[in-house]
């Protein structure tokens, strides 16, 4: 994992099409980030992706 230090309004780039910008810092444990990406690139929070996968597995198990 690459760890970078950024301040408010500073960004990192992923490839040519994706930019992640620090929008706001709240206290010591929370930051707000903005993600600029093409519409065809899914951008999901990790916990939502994990939840989707878990529900899919439950659905598949109940069909068996």
Secondary structure, 3 states (H helix, E strand, C coil): CCCCCCCCCCEEEECCCEEEEEEEEECCCEEEEEEECCCCCCCCCHHHHHHHHHHHHHHHHHHC
